[in-house]
Amino acid sequence: MIYALYGIFAAFVIGFSIKLSYYVDELDKKTNLSGAFIGGVMLAAVTSLPELFTSISSTIFLNEVQLVSGNILGSNVFNLTILAVLVLVGVKRFKSSVVTSSHRNTLKLLMVIYVMVFVANYIGREFSFFSVSIFSIAIMLLYIFGVKAMSGDESAEDSGESNCNLTVKQIYVRFTLLSIGLIVFSIGITIVTDMIAKELNLGVTLAGALFLGVATSLPELTSSISLAKKGNFNAMIGNIVGSNLFNFCILFLADILYIKGSIYQPSNQGYLLIIFGFICTVVAYGMLKIKKEQAKEIHKVSSSLPYVLASMAIVASYVTYLTMSI
């Protein structure tokens, strides 16, 4: 019964996320907002709503602060695995697509944040301001900086014409209603995941990475597949790296809400997630850097091999993490 509930809640999260992604895509076509902002901020925020509210639920209702870390760090690694698989499947279209520089800059910020989270887990709450870790505050500031950078990026691809008859106001109304539904079922997934973790006697960090991390990444998965099918790899990458940046911002909110101690608690599972997450982020950055260099060589035939190898390395990292954790 408990697994059936998990499946039902996950199905609703997927359904709401697909529809939300559709409306965000329509806003991209009907408004003059930056393409990088649409994919890396708006769509990323929408698809990261499950991580946000499951983390808040884990902190307030379940008092399982390590479930928050497992959820966020696990989702981030899984998100990059999604990116890798989609690049592998559509490597030819990826090679010919245009990817904005803001995504590489976001990956740089993510590398810095991974180092900060590692240090924070190691020293706990020795450095804090009004009971909030200075690392959480720094992460929030980096997120704001990243959002500002993406909002000013005007180099995205043409989003095309809209076939939707709804007005912008009508789209916003539907967007809001679907967001509420997504929040409700996200909280439900949190509660069910905690029950599964206790039944299987899993550590809370591992449970967060496996069940919460995967389930709450379903919006990124469904929306990214849809964008990749359309050949819009720029928005797809923006969605994933933007979601990962937003997920780290959740640590700041969880730190404010959790008053019984530090949300940064050392654990073997947590360190594994940080290490493999950092590796995947570095590899993803390298892949986009190579793409930039190949784009400069207009008269040369670029190879798909670097993208294939980078994608396989990311997938291998995620599989290795799971193998070492179970």
C-alpha positions as CSV (number, residue, x, y, z in Angstrom):
1,M,0.0,0.0,0.0
2,I,2.8,2.4,0.9
3,Y,4.6,1.8,-2.4
4,A,1.3,2.3,-4.3
5,L,0.9,5.7,-2.6
6,Y,4.4,6.6,-3.5
7,G,3.6,5.7,-7.1
8,I,0.4,7.7,-7.1
9,F,1.9,10.8,-5.6
10,A,4.8,10.6,-8.1
11,A,2.4,10.3,-11.0
12,F,0.6,13.4,-9.9
13,V,3.9,15.3,-9.5
14,I,4.8,14.2,-13.1
15,G,1.4,15.2,-14.5
16,F,1.4,18.7,-12.8
17,S,5.0,19.3,-13.8
18,I,4.4,18.5,-17.5
19,K,1.5,20.9,-17.6
20,L,3.4,23.6,-15.7
21,S,6.4,23.2,-18.1
22,Y,4.0,23.7,-21.0
23,Y,2.6,27.0,-19.6
24,V,6.2,28.2,-18.9
25,D,7.1,27.4,-22.5
26,E,4.1,29.5,-23.6
27,L,5.1,32.4,-21.4
28,D,8.5,32.2,-23.1
29,K,6.8,32.6,-26.5
30,K,4.3,35.2,-25.5
31,T,6.6,37.5,-23.4
32,N,9.9,39.3,-23.9
33,L,11.6,37.6,-21.0
34,S,15.2,36.4,-21.5
35,G,15.4,32.8,-22.7
36,A,18.1,32.0,-20.2
37,F,15.9,33.5,-17.4
38,I,12.9,31.4,-18.6
39,G,14.8,28.1,-18.6
40,G,17.2,28.7,-15.8
41,V,15.0,30.6,-13.3
42,M,11.3,30.3,-14.0
43,L,11.1,26.7,-15.3
44,A,13.8,25.7,-12.9
45,A,11.9,27.2,-10.0
46,V,8.7,25.4,-11.1
47,T,10.3,22.0,-11.5
48,S,12.1,22.5,-8.1
49,L,8.9,23.1,-6.2
50,P,8.9,19.5,-5.0
51,E,12.4,19.8,-3.6
52,L,11.4,23.1,-1.9
53,F,8.3,21.8,-0.1
54,T,9.5,18.3,0.6
55,S,12.6,19.9,2.3
56,I,10.4,22.2,4.3
57,S,8.1,19.3,5.3
58,S,11.2,17.2,6.3
59,T,12.4,20.1,8.5
60,I,9.1,21.2,10.1
61,F,6.9,18.1,10.2
62,L,9.4,15.2,10.3
63,N,12.4,16.8,12.0
64,E,14.6,14.8,9.7
65,V,17.2,17.4,8.7
66,Q,19.5,14.9,7.0
67,L,16.6,13.9,4.7
68,V,16.8,17.5,3.4
69,S,20.5,17.1,2.5
70,G,19.9,13.8,0.9
71,N,16.9,15.2,-1.1
72,I,18.8,18.2,-2.4
73,L,22.2,16.6,-3.1
74,G,20.6,13.4,-4.5
75,S,18.3,15.5,-6.8
76,N,21.2,17.5,-8.1
77,V,23.2,14.4,-9.1
78,F,20.2,12.8,-10.6
79,N,19.4,16.0,-12.6
80,L,22.9,16.0,-14.1
81,T,22.4,12.3,-14.9
82,I,19.2,13.3,-16.8
83,L,21.2,15.9,-18.8
84,A,23.9,13.3,-19.6
85,V,21.4,10.7,-20.8
86,L,19.5,13.2,-23.0
87,V,22.8,14.4,-24.5
88,L,23.8,10.8,-25.2
89,V,20.4,10.1,-26.9
90,G,20.4,13.3,-28.9
91,V,24.1,13.9,-29.3
92,K,23.8,15.1,-32.9
93,R,21.2,17.7,-32.2
94,F,23.1,18.7,-29.0
95,K,26.2,19.3,-31.1
96,S,24.4,21.6,-33.5
97,S,22.4,23.5,-30.8
98,V,23.3,26.9,-29.3
99,V,24.0,27.0,-25.6
100,T,24.4,30.3,-23.8
101,S,27.4,31.2,-21.6
102,S,25.2,31.8,-18.6
103,H,24.8,28.0,-18.1
104,R,28.6,27.6,-17.8
105,N,28.7,30.4,-15.3
106,T,25.9,28.7,-13.3
107,L,28.0,25.5,-13.2
108,K,30.9,27.5,-11.9
109,L,28.7,28.8,-9.0
110,L,27.6,25.2,-8.3
111,M,31.2,24.1,-8.0
112,V,31.9,26.8,-5.4
113,I,28.7,25.9,-3.5
114,Y,29.7,22.2,-3.4
115,V,33.0,23.1,-1.8
116,M,31.1,25.3,0.7
117,V,28.6,22.6,1.6
118,F,31.5,20.1,2.1
119,V,33.2,22.5,4.5
120,A,29.9,23.3,6.3
121,N,29.2,19.6,6.9
122,Y,32.7,19.2,8.3
123,I,32.6,22.1,10.8
124,G,28.9,22.2,11.6
125,R,27.5,25.5,12.9
126,E,30.7,27.0,14.3
127,F,30.2,30.0,12.1
128,S,26.7,31.4,12.2
129,F,24.7,34.6,12.2
130,F,21.5,34.6,14.3
131,S,21.6,30.8,14.3
132,V,21.9,30.7,10.4
133,S,25.2,29.3,9.1
134,I,27.3,31.8,7.2
135,F,27.6,29.1,4.5
136,S,23.8,29.2,4.0
137,I,23.8,33.0,3.7
138,A,26.7,32.8,1.2
139,I,24.8,30.2,-0.9
140,M,21.7,32.5,-1.0
141,L,23.8,35.4,-2.1
142,L,25.4,33.3,-4.9
143,Y,21.9,32.2,-6.0
144,I,20.8,35.9,-6.2
145,F,23.9,36.6,-8.2
146,G,23.2,33.7,-10.6
147,V,19.6,34.8,-11.1
148,K,20.7,38.3,-11.9
149,A,23.3,37.0,-14.4
150,M,20.7,34.8,-16.2
151,S,18.1,37.5,-16.4
152,G,20.6,39.7,-18.3
153,D,21.5,37.0,-20.8
154,E,19.8,37.8,-24.1
155,S,21.7,35.3,-26.3
156,A,19.1,32.5,-26.2
157,E,17.6,30.8,-29.2
158,D,14.4,31.9,-30.8
159,S,11.5,30.3,-28.9
160,G,9.2,30.2,-31.9
161,E,5.5,31.1,-32.3
162,S,2.8,30.1,-29.8
163,N,-0.1,28.0,-30.9
164,C,-1.9,28.6,-27.6
165,N,-5.1,30.7,-27.6
166,L,-4.9,31.6,-23.9
167,T,-3.9,35.1,-22.9
168,V,-0.9,35.7,-20.7
169,K,-3.2,36.4,-17.7
170,Q,-5.1,33.0,-18.2
171,I,-1.7,31.2,-18.4
172,Y,-0.7,32.8,-15.1
173,V,-3.9,31.7,-13.4
174,R,-3.5,28.0,-14.6
175,F,0.1,28.2,-13.6
176,T,-0.8,29.2,-10.1
177,L,-3.5,26.5,-9.7
178,L,-1.2,23.7,-10.9
179,S,1.6,25.0,-8.6
180,I,-0.7,24.5,-5.6
181,G,-1.5,21.0,-6.7
182,L,2.2,20.2,-7.1
183,I,2.9,21.5,-3.6
184,V,0.2,19.3,-2.0
185,F,1.5,16.1,-3.7
186,S,5.1,17.0,-3.0
187,I,4.4,17.1,0.8
188,G,2.6,13.8,0.4
189,I,5.7,12.3,-1.2
190,T,7.8,13.5,1.8
191,I,5.6,11.7,4.3
192,V,5.5,8.5,2.3
193,T,9.3,8.5,1.8
194,D,9.9,8.8,5.5
195,M,7.6,5.8,6.0
196,I,9.5,3.8,3.3
197,A,12.8,4.7,4.9
198,K,11.7,3.4,8.3
199,E,10.3,0.2,6.8
200,L,13.4,-0.6,4.8
201,N,15.7,0.6,7.7
202,L,17.6,3.0,5.3
203,G,19.6,5.9,6.5
204,V,17.7,9.1,6.1
205,T,20.4,10.6,3.7
206,L,20.2,7.5,1.5
207,A,16.4,7.5,1.6
208,G,16.4,11.1,0.6
209,A,18.8,10.5,-2.3
210,L,17.0,7.4,-3.6
211,F,13.3,8.1,-3.0
212,L,12.9,11.8,-2.5
213,G,15.8,12.8,-4.7
214,V,14.5,10.8,-7.6
215,A,10.8,11.5,-7.1
216,T,11.2,15.2,-6.8
217,S,13.5,15.2,-9.8
218,L,10.6,13.8,-11.9
219,P,9.5,17.4,-13.0
220,E,13.0,18.1,-14.3
221,L,13.0,14.7,-16.0
222,T,9.7,15.2,-17.8
223,S,10.2,18.8,-18.8
224,S,13.8,18.1,-19.9
225,I,12.7,15.2,-22.1
226,S,10.1,17.4,-23.7
227,L,12.6,20.2,-24.4
228,A,15.2,17.8,-25.8
229,K,12.6,16.3,-28.2
230,K,12.0,19.8,-29.5
231,G,15.7,20.3,-29.9
232,N,15.8,23.1,-27.4
233,F,18.9,21.9,-25.5
234,N,19.6,25.5,-24.3
235,A,16.4,25.6,-22.3
236,M,16.9,22.0,-21.2
237,I,20.3,22.7,-19.8
238,G,19.1,25.9,-18.2
239,N,16.3,24.0,-16.5
240,I,18.7,21.4,-15.0
241,V,21.5,23.7,-13.9
242,G,19.1,26.3,-12.8
243,S,17.2,23.7,-10.7
244,N,20.4,22.6,-9.1
245,L,21.2,26.2,-8.1
246,F,17.7,26.7,-6.8
247,N,18.0,23.4,-4.8
248,F,21.0,24.7,-2.9
249,C,19.1,27.9,-2.2
250,I,16.6,25.6,-0.3
251,L,19.4,24.9,2.2
252,F,19.2,28.6,3.3
253,L,15.5,28.3,3.9
254,A,15.9,25.0,5.8
255,D,18.6,26.5,7.9
256,I,16.2,29.3,9.0
257,L,13.4,26.9,9.8
258,Y,15.5,24.3,11.7
259,I,16.2,25.8,15.1
260,K,17.3,22.6,17.0
261,G,20.8,22.6,15.5
262,S,22.7,22.7,12.3
263,I,21.4,21.4,9.0
264,Y,25.0,20.6,8.1
265,Q,25.7,17.3,9.7
266,P,28.6,15.0,8.7
267,S,27.7,11.6,7.3
268,N,29.3,9.2,4.9
269,Q,26.3,9.2,2.6
270,G,26.3,13.0,2.6
271,Y,30.0,13.2,1.7
272,L,29.5,10.7,-1.1
273,L,26.7,12.8,-2.6
274,I,28.9,16.0,-2.4
275,I,31.9,14.3,-4.0
276,F,30.0,12.7,-6.8
277,G,27.9,15.8,-7.3
278,F,31.0,17.9,-7.6
279,I,32.5,15.5,-10.1
280,C,29.4,15.5,-12.3
281,T,29.2,19.3,-12.2
282,V,32.9,19.6,-13.3
283,V,32.3,17.1,-16.1
284,A,29.2,19.0,-17.2
285,Y,31.1,22.2,-17.2
286,G,33.9,20.7,-19.2
287,M,31.4,19.4,-21.8
288,L,29.9,22.9,-22.3
289,K,33.4,24.4,-22.4
290,I,34.3,22.0,-25.2
291,K,31.1,22.8,-27.0
292,K,32.1,26.5,-26.9
293,E,35.5,25.8,-28.3
294,Q,34.2,23.7,-31.1
295,A,31.7,26.4,-32.0
296,K,34.6,28.7,-32.7
297,E,36.0,26.3,-35.3
298,I,33.4,27.0,-37.9
299,H,35.2,25.4,-40.8
300,K,36.1,22.2,-39.0
301,V,33.8,19.1,-38.5
302,S,33.3,18.8,-34.7
303,S,33.4,15.4,-33.1
304,S,30.6,14.0,-30.9
305,L,33.0,11.9,-28.9
306,P,33.8,14.4,-26.1
307,Y,30.1,14.8,-25.4
308,V,29.6,11.0,-25.4
309,L,32.5,10.4,-23.0
310,A,31.5,13.3,-20.7
311,S,27.9,12.0,-20.5
312,M,29.0,8.4,-19.9
313,A,31.3,9.7,-17.1
314,I,28.3,11.5,-15.4
315,V,26.1,8.4,-15.6
316,A,29.0,6.2,-14.3
317,S,29.4,8.6,-11.3
318,Y,25.7,8.3,-10.4
319,V,25.8,4.5,-10.7
320,T,29.0,4.3,-8.7
321,Y,27.4,6.4,-5.9
322,L,24.4,4.1,-5.7
323,T,26.7,1.0,-5.7
324,M,28.8,2.5,-2.8
325,S,25.7,3.5,-0.8
326,I,23.7,0.3,-0.8
